[in-house]
Amino acid sequence: MAKVLIVEDDRQLSTLLVDSLTAQGYQPETVYKGAEGLERLRFYKYDVIILDWELPEMSGPEIAKQFRDGGGVTPILMLTGKREIEEKEQGLDAGADDYLTKPFHLKELAARLRALLRRPAAVNKTELRVGDITLRPGSAQAFKGDEELKLQPRELALLEFFMRHPNQPFSAEAILDRVWSSESDASSDQVRIQVMRLRKKIDDEGKESLIKTAHRVGYMMVPPAE
């Protein structure tokens, strides 16, 4: 479940994007001012950014440039009403990975997002496997062997996060940042509870859990030895 930040001051368009992306299985968040968008990017992690060109307080290219100058690598899709190639070049030079000229069709935006999400090595698989657990992000399905797992959306998002980052320990705070919405008031206890529930659904009784508790760090998924 990819986490998407939408920085767009047109509230009608923002609502349309949120509804469309949610229906496709994304986890969208939206802000309406440029400075607020940059602030989100400084403190939270996203899988892809939808960034409007014309924004209050800061322009899209300004945000992209500051984000890239600060080491940000998240793919950026720039939305723009500008049609001159020189202006689009300016956006790309600022750090955008792709641009989409308004008005656009939601199917085209969805295709652009999929293309951007395929670029990083961590997200280019259409099927993830760890032990006998298989996850298909595109269809939001998870299987244990041949049996489909009945997972709640949060459990599915947590499983996908762990499967994309095997053998990497994450604190509860880091997991909250990547799996929960930035507006959520969830706590570290919520992470512990969700991990416990997920373990019950994916682990074999009497065997060691795939999701290890890393002492003084948090949690990590460790694939079984072959």
FENSULGI-V960309 format. One record per residue. N is the residue number from 1. RES is the residue in one letter. BURIAL is + if it has 16 or more other C-alpha atoms within 10 Angstrom, else -. Layout:
# FENSULGI-V960309
n = {N:N}
res = {RES:RES}
burial = {BURIAL:BURIAL}
This chain:
# FENSULGI-V960309
n = {1:2:3:4:5:6:7:8:9:10:11:12:13:14:15:16:17:18:19:20:21:22:23:24:25:26:27:28:29:30:31:32:33:34:35:36:37:38:39:40:41:42:43:44:45:46:47:48:49:50:51:52:53:54:55:56:57:58:59:60:61:62:63:64:65:66:67:68:69:70:71:72:73:74:75:76:77:78:79:80:81:82:83:84:85:86:87:88:89:90:91:92:93:94:95:96:97:98:99:100:101:102:103:104:105:106:107:108:109:110:111:112:113:114:115:116:117:118:119:120:121:122:123:124:125:126:127:128:129:130:131:132:133:134:135:136:137:138:139:140:141:142:143:144:145:146:147:148:149:150:151:152:153:154:155:156:157:158:159:160:161:162:163:164:165:166:167:168:169:170:171:172:173:174:175:176:177:178:179:180:181:182:183:184:185:186:187:188:189:190:191:192:193:194:195:196:197:198:199:200:201:202:203:204:205:206:207:208:209:210:211:212:213:214:215:216:217:218:219:220:221:222:223:224:225:226}
res = {M:A:K:V:L:I:V:E:D:D:R:Q:L:S:T:L:L:V:D:S:L:T:A:Q:G:Y:Q:P:E:T:V:Y:K:G:A:E:G:L:E:R:L:R:F:Y:K:Y:D:V:I:I:L:D:W:E:L:P:E:M:S:G:P:E:I:A:K:Q:F:R:D:G:G:G:V:T:P:I:L:M:L:T:G:K:R:E:I:E:E:K:E:Q:G:L:D:A:G:A:D:D:Y:L:T:K:P:F:H:L:K:E:L:A:A:R:L:R:A:L:L:R:R:P:A:A:V:N:K:T:E:L:R:V:G:D:I:T:L:R:P:G:S:A:Q:A:F:K:G:D:E:E:L:K:L:Q:P:R:E:L:A:L:L:E:F:F:M:R:H:P:N:Q:P:F:S:A:E:A:I:L:D:R:V:W:S:S:E:S:D:A:S:S:D:Q:V:R:I:Q:V:M:R:L:R:K:K:I:D:D:E:G:K:E:S:L:I:K:T:A:H:R:V:G:Y:M:M:V:P:P:A:E}
burial = {+:+:+:+:+:+:+:+:+:-:-:-:-:+:-:-:+:+:-:+:+:-:-:-:+:+:+:+:+:+:+:+:+:+:+:+:+:+:-:+:+:-:-:-:+:+:+:+:+:+:+:+:+:+:+:-:-:+:+:+:+:+:+:+:+:-:+:-:-:-:-:-:-:+:+:+:+:+:+:+:-:-:-:-:-:-:-:+:-:-:+:+:-:+:+:+:+:+:+:+:-:-:-:-:-:-:-:-:+:-:-:+:+:-:-:+:+:-:-:-:-:-:+:-:-:-:-:+:+:+:-:-:+:+:+:-:+:-:-:-:-:+:+:+:-:-:-:-:+:-:+:-:-:-:+:+:+:+:+:+:+:+:+:+:-:-:-:-:+:+:+:+:-:-:+:+:+:+:+:+:+:+:-:-:-:-:-:-:-:-:+:-:-:+:+:-:-:+:+:-:-:+:+:-:-:-:-:-:+:+:+:+:+:-:-:-:-:+:+:+:+:+:+:-:-:-}
